[in-house]
Amino acid sequence: MEEACEIARLPEELLSAALARTSPRNAFRAAAGSDDVWASFLPPGGLPPLADGELAPAPPSSKKELFLRLSAGVLLQDRLVSMWLDREAGSKCYVLSAWDVEAIWSGDSDYPRRVPCEDSRLFTEL
């Protein structure tokens, strides 16, 4: 378990009194930069395995940076599914490839199926 930053160990009354003696801008800046605050916005169940290089060139240096990078979208390990964090709700959102959608609905004629198109630049044999 991650250790809380030193300031988070202060009693709430003392922390509130200290922040009240600063400007509102500085108080909000301190809270917005806190790793504890940003960690609470990350999904509680953790993240699925990401594709190699998705957090390159360097791993995020803070929880805020991780949240912002994940909210921009990343590929998952199989490189057929992408995921991003919703900036308002913090929930995980997924986009499935056509291959995954077809696998979910295969055999059900009520849903669209992939049809090969020979003149497509992405043509593959089924």
For each residue, the residues with C-beta under 8 A, 3 or more apart:
1:
2: 39
3:
4: 8 9 36
5: 8 9 34 35 36
6: 9
7: 10 15 34
8: 4 5 34 36
9: 4 5 6
10: 7 14 15 18
11: 14 15
12: 15 16
13: 16 17
14: 10 11 17 18
15: 7 10 11 12 18 19
16: 12 13 19 20
17: 13 14 20 21
18: 10 14 15 21 22
19: 15 16 22 27 30
20: 16 17 27
21: 17 18
22: 18 19 26 27 30
23: 26 27
24: 27 28
25: 28 29
26: 22 23 29 30
27: 19 20 22 23 24 30 31
28: 24 25 31 32
29: 25 26 32 33
30: 19 22 26 27 33 34
31: 27 28 34 37
32: 28 29 37 64
33: 29 30 64
34: 5 7 8 30 31 37 38
35: 5 38 39 62 63 64
36: 4 5 8 39 40
37: 31 32 34 40 41
38: 34 35 41 42 62 63 64 66 67
39: 2 35 36 42 63
40: 36 37
41: 37 38 63 67 85 90
42: 38 39 47 63 66 67 70 85 90
43: 46 47 85 90 91 92
44:
45:
46: 43
47: 42 43 50 70 83 92
48: 76 77 83
49: 76 77
50: 47 54 55 74 75 76 77
51: 54 74 75 76 77 78 79
52:
53: 56
54: 50 51 74 75
55: 50 58 59 60 66 69 74
56: 53
57:
58: 55 61
59: 55
60: 55 63 65 66 69
61: 58 65
62: 35 38 65 66
63: 35 38 39 41 42 60 66 67
64: 32 33 35 38 67 68
65: 60 61 62 68 69
66: 38 42 55 60 62 63 69 70
67: 38 41 42 63 64 70 71 85
68: 64 65 71 72
69: 55 60 65 66 72 74
70: 42 47 66 67 73 74 83 84 85
71: 67 68 84 85 86 87
72: 68 69 84
73: 70 82 83 84
74: 50 51 54 55 69 70 82 83 84
75: 50 51 54 79 81 82 83
76: 48 49 50 51 79 80 81 82 83
77: 48 49 50 51
78: 51 81
79: 51 75 76
80: 76 96 97 99 100
81: 75 76 78 94 95 96 97 100
82: 73 74 75 76 94 95
83: 47 48 70 73 74 75 76 92 93 94 95
84: 70 71 72 73 74 92 93
85: 41 42 43 67 70 71 90 91 92 93
86: 71 89 90 91 92 93
87: 71 90
88:
89: 86
90: 41 42 43 85 86 87
91: 43 85 86
92: 43 47 83 84 85 86
93: 83 84 85 86
94: 81 82 83
95: 81 82 83
96: 80 81 100 101 104
97: 80 81 100 101
98: 101 102 114
99: 80 102 103 114
100: 80 81 96 97 103 104
101: 96 97 98 104 105
102: 98 99 105 106 113 114
103: 99 100 106
104: 96 100 101
105: 101 102 108 111 113
106: 102 103 113
107:
108: 105 111
109:
110:
111: 105 108
112:
113: 102 105 106
114: 98 99 102 126
115:
116: 123 124 125 126
117: 120 123
118: 123
119: 123
120: 117 123
121:
122:
123: 116 117 118 119 120
124: 116
125: 116
126: 114 116
